[in-house]
Amino acid sequence: MTKITSTIWNIEPHTEEKHEILRKYLDAWLPIMTRWNGRVLYIDGFAGPGEYIGGKWRLVLFDIPEKNRLFRDILRGHLQTLKFLKLQYSVFISPHPFEKPILELISLYSAQPYVRVVTATNIDNETVIKRHFFKR
């Protein structure tokens, strides 16, 4: 048996596809299943030993006017709760697929003109950024 020396794996293309399929499946079915009881227990039979590196970065960039300060503070609070890393005052990054809840929040406050959500495959200074998310 191979000894596991790290809990951070490089993500393979097939694994990334599997995660995307699983995400779409759960996005579709969890709301339906929770209507019956309100609770669902999900167990992944093979979750791997830890986190994956590689894949995509999610960036949230915004320039929200002062008159919309309340939403700006709410958005920053959500990004911090989701453990986004603050790159600049109005630029946050995460390797985790949180686009959907962020876009829903933006839509709820009609803030589409002020916020961009970007998915990127490469970013400079990536090693330092990865260290923030994958501390081991």
C-alpha angles and dihedrals in degrees: 000000000000116000113234108229099174135033092208116084130187106247115243121214092247091051091050089051091048090052091050092050091047091048092052092045093051093043088056101040107033094069089051095045094047090058089073099053108353091238133077127182112211120192122184110212091207114024096155124235099285147321131341128232123203123043119091140336122222115213126189114197123180144174104185119179120244090248086066094049092129092060091043090056092045091051093049089049092052092048091051091047089052088052096245113168115239107231095173134352093281101019122086131176137197136168090215123096100247097138095113099057091041092051090047090053091048090050093047090058095038088237098140093119091059106041134062124193111200130187112205135177098204136032131173117250088028094152092060092045092049090052089060093054101034105043110169 
